[in-house]
Amino acid sequence: MRVLKPYGTLIFKWNEEQIKLSEVLDALGYQPLFGDKRGKTHWLVFMKTED
């Protein structure tokens, strides 16, 4: 996640209307810390660790 400074957080909102969340997560290569699902909308929280 090159857009974040070390220990930065990213709140990600995604709607599965056309592309499944699993496909997006595979493309990102990172797993969220936690998330929530309401209908087809997903809220995910990511944190960048110090590499």
KOLKENU-235521 format. One line per 4 residues: number of its first residue (from 0); their letters; for each residue x, y, z of C-alpha. Coordinates in steps of 0.2 Angstrom, whole numbers. Each point is the difference from the previous one (the first is absolute). Layout:
residues N
NUM> a> X,Y,Z  ... $
This chain:
residues 51
0> mrvl> 0,0,0  11,13,-6  -12,14,3  1,-1,19 $
4> kpyg> 14,5,12  5,-14,12  -14,-3,12  -12,10,-10 $
8> tlif> -18,-6,-2  -12,-2,-15  -19,-1,1  -6,-9,-16 $
12> kwne> -18,0,-6  -4,-12,-14  -17,-5,-8  0,-18,-8 $
16> eqik> -13,5,-14  12,-4,-14  17,-6,7  0,-12,15 $
20> lsev> 10,5,16  10,-16,-1  7,6,-17  5,17,7 $
24> ldal> 9,-8,15  9,-12,-11  6,15,-11  5,10,16 $
28> gyqp> 10,-14,8  -4,6,17  -13,-6,13  -10,13,10 $
32> lfgd> 1,1,19  -19,0,1  -15,4,-10  -19,1,-1 $
36> krgk> -13,-5,-13  -17,8,-3  -9,-7,-15  13,0,-14 $
40> thwl> 10,14,8  16,-4,9  10,11,12  18,-6,3 $
44> vfmk> 14,7,11  18,-2,-5  16,5,9  17,1,-7 $
48> ted> 14,-7,10  18,5,0  9,-10,-13 $
